[in-house]
Amino acid sequence: MKRLASLQYFLDKLIDYAGLFPPAKLEIQPSLTNYAEYIHSTDRWIMSQFIIPVSRLHEISSDLMKKYSNLSPLRLSIISTDICNEIDIATQFLEKYENLTIFTGHESRISDLSTFSQHLLDVHQLRKNQNLDFISFYEVGPSDNWASQMNEAVLKISAFNTEYETNIGFKLRCGGVEAHMFPPAEDIAHAILACGEAGVSMKFTAGLHHPVRHYSESVKTKMYGFFNIFIGGMIAHKFKLGIETLITVLLDEDAENFKVDENELGWKNYSISNFEIQKYRQESFISYGSCSFDEPREDLQKLGLL
């Protein structure tokens, strides 16, 4: 079927493959085999990076790397809490497979907000000194004062981006393998609005296997949908939605409320044009990590969109 233009812009490089992580939690070989198949499939335009902890790069064998080429490289987003001290592991891997792999992303949890700005500067100098071109995303771990820590982190990222002309982003965890790991919609809405106000891009992770929010029998809770998160976020930015309206979008379980037309996407009476979709995807809502590439595609097929 012919793809709707709006969906083409929306889904372009939307998913980072996280097959190594729960609930799939595959070994290196099947994960990399899957990723190779995905980037050679007709849906390769939806797939973005392969997410891997820097400590596991040594598990990737030369035989596995034969599945990749300079035309279809292994695009890596590397998880590291101390990238400045672990960069040698990454660069040695890149030198070994220089024509087969690209280091495009770095993801980390903030360990100490009081030293975070200095950490950002250290990583910035590392990029410059080693001529590396990766984008960093930082998340705040769960805590009793998560919202205030998130706000502080976003403001520090925004200030650093302004001063050094960088594009560091914020990473938001939307779920997990147990019900208590799914944050309240209020937290997600706060983060989306804070990042919008500060001009900080976002990527999301965990729990977004399906387009629309629904109850999961396996986790015994309701899981957010990537339509809810991304379309909700885009219309929130465009229309300066208040937090209550955004929460309503995030909690919506009716797929019919999400509009997908040739020239726009939307929710109920709010819509965003193809040009705006491209802009928001490139600048604000970058991607989400998922251990499944099949479930989102199967759901989109059921909705008649793929």
C-alpha positions in Angstrom: 0.0 0.0 0.0 1.0 3.6 -0.6 2.4 5.2 2.5 0.6 8.4 3.8 3.1 11.2 3.6 2.4 12.3 7.2 3.1 8.8 8.5 6.3 8.7 6.4 7.6 11.8 8.2 6.3 10.6 11.6 7.8 7.1 11.5 11.1 8.0 9.8 13.9 6.6 12.0 11.5 6.5 15.0 12.7 3.3 16.7 16.0 2.6 18.3 16.3 -1.2 18.6 16.9 -2.4 22.2 16.7 -6.1 21.7 19.4 -6.6 24.4 17.1 -5.2 27.1 14.0 -6.5 28.9 11.5 -7.8 28.3 13.1 -9.4 25.1 16.6 -9.5 26.7 18.1 -11.3 23.8 21.7 -12.3 23.5 24.1 -10.4 21.2 23.8 -12.7 18.3 20.0 -12.8 17.8 19.8 -9.1 18.6 22.3 -8.1 15.9 20.9 -10.6 13.5 17.4 -9.0 14.0 18.8 -5.5 13.5 20.6 -6.6 10.3 17.3 -8.0 9.0 15.4 -4.9 10.0 17.7 -2.5 8.2 17.5 -4.6 5.1 13.7 -4.9 5.2 11.1 -2.8 3.4 10.5 -1.1 6.8 14.1 -0.1 7.3 13.2 3.6 7.1 11.5 3.2 10.5 14.6 1.8 12.2 17.3 4.0 13.7 20.1 2.9 16.1 21.1 -0.3 17.9 21.4 0.4 21.6 24.2 -1.4 23.5 26.1 -0.8 26.7 29.7 0.1 26.0 30.8 -2.8 28.3 29.3 -5.3 25.8 30.9 -4.1 22.6 33.6 -6.8 23.0 30.9 -9.5 22.6 30.3 -8.5 19.0 32.3 -10.9 16.8 33.7 -10.4 13.4 31.3 -13.0 12.0 28.3 -10.9 13.3 29.8 -7.8 11.7 29.7 -9.5 8.3 26.0 -8.8 8.3 26.7 -5.1 7.9 28.3 -2.9 5.2 29.2 0.7 4.4 25.8 1.0 2.8 23.9 -0.7 5.7 26.1 0.0 8.7 25.6 -0.9 12.4 24.5 2.5 13.8 25.3 2.5 17.5 23.8 4.3 20.5 26.2 3.5 23.3 25.0 3.4 26.9 27.8 4.6 29.3 27.7 6.4 32.6 31.3 7.4 32.2 31.9 7.9 28.5 35.1 10.0 29.0 36.8 7.0 30.7 35.2 4.4 28.5 35.6 6.1 25.1 38.7 3.9 24.3 36.5 0.8 24.3 34.2 2.5 21.8 36.9 3.9 19.6 38.8 0.6 19.4 35.6 -1.0 18.2 35.1 1.7 15.6 38.6 1.5 14.3 38.3 -2.3 14.0 35.0 -2.0 12.0 35.4 1.5 10.6 33.6 0.8 7.3 30.8 -1.2 9.0 29.7 0.8 11.9 28.8 4.4 13.0 28.8 5.8 16.5 25.8 8.1 16.5 24.4 8.2 20.0 25.3 8.2 23.7 22.9 7.6 26.5 23.5 8.0 30.2 21.8 8.4 33.6 22.8 11.5 35.5 24.7 10.4 38.6 25.1 13.8 40.3 23.3 17.0 39.3 25.8 19.1 41.2 28.6 18.1 38.8 26.4 17.6 35.7 27.4 20.8 34.0 31.1 19.9 34.4 30.3 16.4 33.0 28.7 18.0 30.0 31.7 20.1 29.4 34.0 17.1 29.7 32.0 15.1 27.1 31.9 18.1 24.8 35.7 18.4 24.9 35.9 14.7 24.3 33.8 15.0 21.2 36.0 17.9 19.9 39.3 16.3 20.8 38.5 12.9 19.2 36.5 14.4 16.3 33.4 12.3 17.3 29.9 13.2 16.1 27.4 11.6 18.5 24.4 13.0 20.3 24.0 12.5 24.0 20.7 12.0 25.9 20.5 12.0 29.7 17.9 10.7 32.0 17.1 11.3 35.7 16.7 8.2 37.9 13.5 7.5 39.9 13.3 9.4 43.2 10.8 11.1 45.5 11.7 14.5 44.0 12.0 13.3 40.4 10.1 16.3 38.9 12.4 18.9 40.5 15.5 17.0 39.5 14.1 16.6 35.9 13.5 20.4 35.7 17.0 21.1 37.0 18.6 18.7 34.5 16.6 20.1 31.6 17.6 23.7 32.5 21.3 22.7 32.8 21.1 20.9 29.4 19.4 24.0 27.8 22.0 26.4 29.2 24.8 24.2 28.0 23.3 23.9 24.5 22.9 27.6 24.3 26.5 28.4 25.4 28.3 25.7 23.4 25.9 25.4 20.4 25.3 21.7 21.1 22.1 19.6 20.8 22.2 17.4 24.0 18.8 15.9 24.8 16.7 14.5 27.7 15.8 10.8 27.9 12.5 9.8 29.5 11.7 6.3 30.7 8.0 5.5 30.1 7.7 2.0 31.5 9.5 -1.3 32.2 8.8 -5.0 33.0 6.8 -4.3 36.2 3.8 -2.1 36.8 5.5 0.2 39.3 8.1 1.1 36.6 5.4 3.0 34.6 5.5 6.7 35.5 2.3 8.7 36.1 1.1 10.6 33.1 1.7 13.8 35.1 5.4 13.1 35.1 5.6 12.5 31.4 3.6 15.6 30.7 5.8 17.7 33.0 8.9 16.5 31.2 7.4 17.1 27.7 6.4 20.7 28.7 9.7 21.4 30.5 11.7 20.3 27.4 9.5 22.3 25.1 9.9 25.4 27.2 13.7 24.9 27.3 14.1 23.9 23.7 15.6 20.5 24.7 15.1 17.5 22.4 13.8 14.2 23.8 14.1 10.5 23.3 11.9 8.0 25.1 12.5 4.4 26.2 10.7 1.4 27.7 7.0 0.3 27.4 6.2 1.9 24.0 5.5 -1.2 22.0 2.1 -0.1 20.6 0.7 3.0 19.0 -2.1 3.6 21.5 -2.3 3.3 25.3 -3.8 -0.1 26.3 -3.9 -2.6 29.2 -1.0 -5.1 29.2 -1.9 -8.5 30.6 1.8 -9.4 31.0 2.7 -6.3 33.0 -0.7 -6.0 34.7 -0.9 -2.3 34.0 -1.7 0.2 31.2 1.1 1.0 28.8 1.6 4.3 27.0 1.4 4.4 23.2 3.9 6.1 20.9 1.0 8.0 19.3 0.1 9.3 22.7 3.6 10.4 23.5 4.8 11.8 20.2 1.6 13.2 18.8 0.6 14.5 22.2 4.0 16.1 22.6 3.9 17.7 19.2 0.5 19.2 19.6 1.4 20.3 23.1 4.4 22.2 21.7 2.5 23.7 18.8 -0.7 24.8 20.7 1.0 25.5 24.1 -1.3 23.0 25.7 -1.8 23.0 29.5 -0.7 20.0 31.5 -4.3 18.7 32.0 -5.0 18.6 28.3 -1.7 16.9 27.6 -2.4 14.3 30.3 -5.7 13.6 28.6 -3.9 12.8 25.4 -1.4 10.6 27.1 -4.1 8.6 28.8 -6.4 8.3 25.6 -7.0 4.6 24.7 -9.3 5.3 21.7 -7.3 5.0 18.4 -10.0 6.8 16.5 -9.1 10.0 18.4 -5.7 10.0 16.7 -5.9 11.5 13.2 -3.7 10.2 10.4 -4.3 11.8 7.0 -2.1 12.4 4.0 -1.0 15.9 5.0 -1.4 15.9 8.8 -1.5 14.1 12.0 -3.5 15.0 15.1 -5.7 14.3 18.1 -9.3 15.3 18.1 -9.4 18.9 16.9 -5.7 19.5 17.1 -3.6 18.9 14.0 0.0 19.3 12.8 1.1 19.6 9.2 3.7 17.5 7.4 6.2 20.3 7.6 5.6 20.6 11.4 5.9 16.8 11.8 9.3 16.9 10.1 10.4 19.8 12.2 9.3 18.3 15.5 10.8 14.9 14.8 14.1 16.4 13.8 14.4 18.9 16.6 12.2 17.8 19.5 11.0 14.2 19.5 13.8 12.2 18.2 13.1 8.5 18.7 12.2 5.8 21.2 14.0 2.7 22.3 12.1 -0.6 21.9 13.1 -4.3 22.3 10.4 -5.1 19.7 10.3 -3.9 16.1 7.5 -6.4 15.2 4.8 -5.3 17.6 4.6 -1.6 16.6 4.5 -2.6 12.9 1.9 -5.3 13.4 -0.3 -2.8 15.3 0.1 -0.2 12.6 -0.9 -2.8 10.0 -4.0 -3.7 12.0 -4.9 0.0 11.9 -4.4 0.0 8.1 -1.5 2.4 8.3 1.3 0.1 7.1 
